[in-house]
């Protein structure tokens, strides 16, 4: 089996599952209970004076 064919088969079968799991992980990381404070601090970075 050629490398391209093997990689294409993997991407077609497990690539979508992997990307979906990463997407759900990012959403859960963003919406976790302690994220509100960190997001508020990050939003104020451009407004801070040096």
Secondary structure as UniProt FT lines:
FT   HELIX           3..10
FT   HELIX           11..15
FT   HELIX           16..30
FT   TURN            33..34
FT   HELIX           35..43
FT   HELIX           45..47
//
